[in-house]
Amino acid sequence: MNKKTSKKYQNYSVGDFDNYDCLKLSKKFYLILIFLLRGYLVWLMSVTNMRDRVSIVSWIYPEKSLFYFSLFSGAIGLFVLLIISLRRPEASSWVQTSWRHCRTILSVALLFDLLTHVIGYFYWQLFSLEWLIIQTIITLTLILLCYTSERFKINLSEFPQKMPEK
């Protein structure tokens, strides 16, 4: 391990690494995924509500189109979730390539999600200006987390390799 590499990991303990000696994924990574997948989470909550399966969705997404847009931008999050689940030694080359670009993929998904809210505000007048500002702040903060988090950067630079037998 060279000096630059050891400095990169100096703030992490042994418990911060997985079975492949890669740094465990940043909690910020999961926070961004939860935000992107919120349409699916709402959908799951509505499906499990036996009394009224539509009320939760219609309460959170008063316009059906926004719900579908949320599912579409969430689909990009599902793709990243798939990449995470396939991220292991001997993974296909497309998984390794996609993993290196996850930050960009997440940023595009976040911007698309924001675009759906902008459309909802200007086209359907569904939100207040304050809500749109809050959504913009959340989106920009999450994108900023993608690009400023050192752990996030380390996560994307690593890919699990097969460990030698002990």
C-alpha positions in Angstrom: 0.0 0.0 0.0 1.6 3.3 -1.0 1.5 6.5 1.0 -1.4 8.1 -1.1 -3.6 4.9 -0.7 -3.0 4.6 3.0 -3.8 8.3 3.5 -7.1 7.8 1.6 -8.2 5.1 4.1 -6.7 6.5 7.3 -10.2 7.6 8.7 -11.7 4.2 8.4 -11.6 1.2 10.7 -11.5 -2.5 9.8 -15.3 -2.6 10.4 -15.8 -0.1 7.5 -14.7 -2.7 4.9 -16.6 -5.5 3.4 -15.5 -9.1 2.6 -13.7 -8.0 -0.5 -11.6 -5.3 1.3 -13.7 -2.6 -0.3 -15.0 0.3 1.7 -18.7 -0.3 2.6 -21.0 1.9 0.6 -21.6 5.4 2.0 -24.9 6.0 3.8 -25.3 9.0 1.5 -25.5 6.5 -1.4 -28.5 4.9 0.3 -30.0 8.2 1.2 -30.0 9.3 -2.5 -31.4 5.9 -3.5 -34.3 6.2 -1.0 -35.0 9.7 -2.3 -35.1 8.5 -5.9 -37.1 5.4 -5.1 -39.8 7.2 -3.0 -42.4 6.6 -5.8 -41.8 2.9 -5.4 -42.0 3.2 -1.6 -45.3 5.0 -1.9 -46.5 2.4 -4.3 -45.5 -0.4 -1.9 -47.3 1.3 1.0 -50.4 1.6 -1.1 -50.3 -2.0 -2.2 -50.0 -3.2 1.4 -52.9 -1.0 2.5 -55.8 -3.5 2.3 -58.6 -0.9 2.8 -57.8 1.7 0.2 -55.0 0.9 -2.2 -55.2 4.2 -4.1 -55.6 6.9 -1.4 -51.9 7.0 -0.4 -50.8 7.4 -3.9 -53.4 10.1 -4.7 -52.6 11.9 -1.5 -48.9 12.2 -2.2 -49.2 12.5 -6.0 -52.4 14.4 -6.7 -51.7 14.2 -10.5 -51.2 10.7 -11.8 -48.6 11.9 -14.3 -46.3 13.0 -11.4 -46.6 9.5 -9.9 -45.6 7.9 -13.2 -42.7 10.4 -13.6 -41.6 9.5 -10.1 -41.6 5.8 -11.0 -39.7 6.6 -14.2 -36.9 8.6 -12.4 -37.0 5.9 -9.7 -36.4 3.3 -12.4 -33.0 4.9 -12.9 -32.5 4.4 -9.2 -33.6 0.7 -9.6 -30.9 0.4 -12.2 -28.3 1.6 -9.7 -29.8 -0.8 -7.1 -29.3 -3.6 -9.6 -25.7 -2.5 -10.2 -25.1 -2.5 -6.4 -26.5 -6.0 -6.1 -24.4 -7.3 -9.0 -21.2 -5.6 -7.7 -19.1 -8.5 -6.9 -15.9 -10.2 -8.2 -16.2 -11.6 -11.7 -19.1 -9.3 -12.5 -19.8 -8.6 -16.1 -17.9 -5.7 -17.7 -21.1 -3.7 -18.2 -21.6 -3.8 -14.4 -18.1 -2.6 -13.8 -18.5 0.2 -16.3 -21.9 1.2 -15.0 -20.5 1.2 -11.4 -17.8 3.8 -12.4 -20.6 6.0 -13.8 -23.1 5.7 -10.9 -22.5 9.2 -9.7 -23.5 10.6 -13.1 -26.4 8.2 -13.4 -27.7 9.3 -9.9 -27.2 13.0 -10.8 -29.2 12.6 -14.0 -32.0 10.8 -12.1 -32.1 13.5 -9.5 -32.2 16.2 -12.2 -35.0 14.4 -14.0 -36.9 14.1 -10.8 -36.5 17.8 -10.3 -37.7 18.4 -13.8 -40.9 16.5 -13.1 -41.6 18.8 -10.2 -40.9 21.9 -12.4 -43.3 20.5 -15.0 -45.9 19.8 -12.2 -45.5 23.4 -11.0 -45.7 25.2 -14.3 -48.0 22.9 -16.3 -50.4 21.5 -13.7 -49.9 24.1 -10.9 -49.7 21.3 -8.4 -47.1 22.7 -6.1 -46.5 25.9 -4.4 -43.4 27.9 -5.3 -42.0 27.1 -1.8 -42.4 23.4 -2.4 -40.5 23.7 -5.7 -37.7 25.6 -4.0 -37.5 23.0 -1.3 -37.4 20.3 -3.9 -34.6 22.2 -5.8 -32.6 22.6 -2.6 -32.9 18.9 -1.7 -31.9 17.8 -5.3 -28.9 20.2 -5.4 -27.8 19.1 -2.0 -28.0 15.4 -2.9 -26.0 16.1 -6.2 -23.5 18.0 -4.1 -23.2 15.0 -1.8 -22.4 12.8 -4.8 -19.5 15.0 -5.8 -18.1 16.1 -2.5 -18.2 13.0 -0.4 -14.8 11.4 -0.1 -16.3 8.0 0.8 -18.5 8.2 -2.2 -15.5 8.8 -4.4 -13.6 5.9 -2.8 -16.7 3.6 -3.3 -16.8 4.4 -7.0 -13.1 3.9 -7.5 -13.2 0.4 -6.0 -14.6 -2.7 -7.4 -14.6 -6.1 -5.5 -11.8 -8.4 -6.6 -11.6 -12.1 -5.8 -9.8 -12.6 -2.5 -7.0 -15.1 -2.3 -7.8 -18.3 -0.4 -6.5 -18.4 3.2 
